Amino acid sequence: MLQTGLEHVESQESFESLLKEHENVMLCCGRMGPMCLPVYDIMENLRDEYPEVAFRDMDFDGPASHLVRRLPEVRSFTGLPFTLYYKDGKLVEATSSIQTRSQVTSNLDRLYRNGG
């Protein structure tokens, strides 16, 4: 299990429930490594600024990770983490590798605040 301050998605049931219960979801699938830790920190720090978004993480090596790793949108990804943005239960954006706060907020604003 990841050691972050985010809520974890650890099963297919929790993944499906997350998408059903929340209109806007940012899910970061990764490990406790140097490319992933900054993204988790950014997500933790943005929770109060974006209350309309459910920020969650998923262990890249965990039992539920196949739900992300098998997506056609991530087939070409070579770096962790895989960061997925869902709107109304549908995947609307997927990125990989380390991201800056500016990159994350740009995606959140475009997808969830500016008519996404």
TAJO-V109371 format. One record per run of one state. SS is the DSSP state (h for helix, s for strand, l for the rest). FROM is the first residue (numbers start at 1). LEN is the number of residues. If there is no record, write none. Layout:
BEGIN
ss: [SS;SS]
from: [FROM;FROM]
len: [LEN;LEN]
END
This chain:
BEGIN
ss: [l;s;l;h;l;s;l;h;l;s;l;h;l;h;l;s;l;s;l;h;l]
from: [1;7;9;12;22;24;31;37;47;53;60;66;70;72;75;82;88;90;97;101;114]
len: [6;2;3;10;2;7;6;10;6;7;6;4;2;3;7;6;2;7;4;13;3]
END
